[in-house]
Amino acid sequence: MLRYIVKRLIMLIPLLIGISLISFLVIHLAPGKPTDVQLQLNQKVSLQVRERIEKLYGLDKPIIVQYFSWLRRMLCLDFGVSFSDSRPVSAKIAERIPVTLCVSVLSLLLILGIAIPIGVFSAVWEGSFFDQAMTVFVFIGFAMPTFWLALLLMKYFGVTLHWIPVSGLKSIQFDSLSIWGKFLDLSQHLILPILISAFTGLAGLSRYMRTNMINVLQTDYIRTARAKGLSDKKIYFRHAFKNALLPIITILGLSLPGLIGGSVITESIFAIPGMGKLFYDAVMARDYPVIMGVLVIGAMLTLIGNLIADICYFYADPRIRNSD
């Protein structure tokens, strides 16, 4: 097992470097420069001043030279300094990533707690009213734009009913609240973002689970189990369920990076100070170091998610262990 993990970790290094190279080239080829954003309010700035600022940021060098300079710092876990406020990028990411991970993990737990039972019971009762109702629900989840649903819920629960706050992470009086009061305040602010983040993922995962469960229930060993007189409960949950979960492992390995990517929309709408909001502000300001820092973190999470999925496969599927 240790040899398997070490081999996969070694393979992650060239993948991460390739992803960072492509990302670096793409963001530098996009229209606009950081100096254009910073100096757009002062049209009287001379060309010499612009060139001096570009030289200060190292933007006057060829792109490939800029990349290797950035890569050398990144290998030392130094993502550089933000162009917008001269703060270390690593410090800005460290401030924001706990919020995004909290929302993402809670959303993932909500997805697992609802999507897997929906998929299993839809497969067991295939063609029933429950299955048809869940199919309609899933299609609505796939088709409904996230931002539109978020605005509707904000309007109804926040503006019309005044039940929950619609923006930010804390209330103004947060520091004066008790520990329980702070917990309730944070929970109220996170209800809508978590629900919105989980909604589309819930629809997709429940369909995958239903399809996998139906395919497993049609296999020969399930027919053999029925012929031997095993109860439906043992067939569904002891034999079919475990095998139907195998393809879900790969999807779960990619779910966390996907939720972080989707947090750009959610955090921008709800004004939550997380990684998504940081990335959006950095793109608008052409803040290259922050953009690259967030992209590298996202790429690392994606690769780690794949590694975790492979490790889970290693334990869940004996064929992989025997072939290693």
Secondary structure, 3 states (H helix, E strand, C coil): CHHHHHHHHHHHHHHHHHHHHHHHHHHHHCCCCHHHHHHCCCCCCCHHHHHHHHHHHCCCCCHHHHHHHHHHHHHCCCCCECCCCCCEHHHHHHHHHHHHHHHHHHHHHHHHHHHHHHHHHHHHCCCCHHHHHHHHHHHHHHHCCHHHHHHHHHHHHHHHCCCCCCCCCCCCCHHHCCHHHHHHHHHHHHHHHHHHHHHHHHHHHHHHHHHHHHHHHCCHHHHHHHHCCCCHHHHHHHHHHHHHCHHHHHHHHHHHHHHHHHHHHHHHHHCCCCHHHHHHHHHHCCCHHHHHHHHHHHHHHHHHHHHHHHHHHHHHCHHHHHHC
